[in-house]
């Protein structure tokens, strides 16, 4: 066993960049091709295997499988059709499910009451018709949904109401609905229906204006349903239907298959044999038969597989693996795309792709493979082992098997020179000739790669490099070995030398010159970043590319770097950054990029790139390999691709998206009546300003899902909008006119002109013209109200201002009054101080002296008691007068009021005033209440003045003082029985009578009311009433 190698063989990519198996979820490759039925194999091969023609190796086509679970309401046995937009459609149990790019969508509106669509077809006029049990009719597109509308009349025959109409034939002039029991024909022009009962209907078809019915009971018949005529062409056969499957072929014939699987032409009267292997004998039950748009035929044979056959009978492709053994339906609408219904799902087969793929299903275990053609067959070195292509049958994909003769150690390099197969191992180099075994021609060297250039063979290893030349029929080293420069990851043979890609910013060139090996390592480049160096060449110019930084050009004739601006400009025009390229014998450059292959030709001095013919692959970093005869192969780390010579790659039509749905995003309401171009500029309500648009690419010919680019134009503003595949959501669009531009990216499929969708969105009701009119009217009303309010407010503010001015004036008046009072009080206080000083020095001194004399007199012995009593009263009066004078000066209340009520003070004052001549009585009525000090003081003075006047001037004998406390105030009444007087004459006198004027002044000070009632000789009554006295402070 050889020791494990540090690096695997990597001829087709960068070993260090492999990070796992590439994602192939979008397309799967069919399984290993089986042998099929033995009889069919003999038919296909004419009894023997055919040797593969050079360059005719056929790989697997690209496919995309959709399981029934992914589709939805789907199951085995479904029938295929295409809607007017070209979308594949399947019908089952009331559903019509179409594939919109990558999503399956049910566009049918399912209706109960037994009207369940079991079969649905679309007519050439783009109308849809359905058949079901006991009913048939239209399926009209309304607001994006297919809604069945029954055509079943009330007087339909009983057999029709008990039949399941599962075969439909839609023609421009009318539609046929067929069941096992008979036919119904609906005429488009008149709308009339005709019924024809035919038992055992198996198939119906239309050819040259005539309807044909294949029946188990009636044989093959020409039928006129309207006239009710049945003309037998072929009698029934015991095996079953004469025509079990049928497909159009040319203007004069259709291709048919009976229940035994015999393919024949039918011209309306007679049958004729189908040419080629498939027409020589019965194949078995044919599950489906369809004519392809490119003129070829697709035949699905139960137990055998799917076969694509040319009109001349040649089998172009045979898919015979287990998944194709029970195909129930086929459909095709565009070149190169075939749809099949298998037992587990629906599969899309891109049968005429220029590239076919080889992998594990064809017997190869691939890991960075190398490939050569030897002995007219392909030999692959992969994983240290050699695989050889097997002889195949016409149309069958090429299979590989391990070569019976393997070197003793693992193979890491392979090459061919003439008829010799040369391999390199870690032990040396081994050569094998046709019919022979491997012979060792070099030992003692770990050979990683072999590169034949002209008449020499370069053997490249990680530690050593040598070169061999065939001399006298023997391979010998023709130059001394030189040390290696690193592991040769990827190698190329140009016209003059061997080139090695060694890693980031490292490449090397090996050339035999003058009997010596010259190794030149390139590790200095104009860019500073570390880039993998890819090697490509055209003619004598080798291009070292370090993407994305640039390229350098090496001229092999002069062995120097040279400028090649014209080549650089041409390579820069490529739609993809190019990694490696080769130039074939015709001058065409085959170049690889990260996702696939393209070609470059110069026509009329201008570069012409072909990017659409080869599509895109899921493997990364492919390496193109040109074998003799311009046989093009593409190698990656896990796959091998081959340019298919069976089908001529026609230019694909440009893809242009189609609008299939326009829905209001919030309500989910469909706004598009039917898919396709908008009939007129739709004006949408502002409530529908969030939209969901769905597009269809118009084709399924691409291997990858289509990539959409959206631009929304609104006035002068253009916005790039990001969608979710073919689904685009536009949220909260403002009002205005819009122009949506939808295009498909040309990086994946050939992009055609963009689709423009124009629509307008109304403003909300509050931004409409009538709303603006209402706004103007409301504004005018508001201005009027504002003006009125402003005027009223000004008036109110004036009133308030006047009130404020009045208040401020009152406050100023009060402040001035206070100031005056303070000034007066200050003056009064000063005057009182002066009077107090004067009174103290004069009146009080006199009163004090008088009191001392009275006190001395009262102490005299022998003083009679009456005299003593009178003197005592006089002494008290003098003392009281002294205190009163003092309090009066300082504006203090009477000392009699200190600590007592007004009633008690009145009693005290009577005691002081009483000379003994008059009888005084104090009467208090009501509950005493607290009175303000000023009120009590002035009432006391008023009572004192009234009593003094009664005693001094009226000679009263009886004086009654009455104090009345009431709820509303207090009243004072002093009544005497003295002489009396006339109040008006006394009060009007200008001189004297200061006491009565004092009474009036004091009454006014306390807010009271003074009444003096007096009559000469009848006494006097002085009354003072004070209402609502102020609370006591």
Order of alpha helices (4+ residues) and beta strands (2+ residues): beta-alpha-beta-alpha-beta-beta-beta-beta-beta-beta-beta-beta-beta-alpha-beta-beta-beta-beta-beta-beta-beta-beta-beta-beta-beta-beta-beta-beta-beta-beta-beta-beta-beta-beta-beta-beta-beta-beta-beta-beta-beta-beta-beta-beta-beta-beta-beta-beta-beta-beta-beta-beta-beta-beta-beta-alpha-beta-beta-beta-beta-beta-beta-beta-beta-beta-beta-beta-beta-beta-beta-beta-alpha-alpha-alpha-alpha-beta-alpha-beta-beta-alpha-alpha-beta-beta
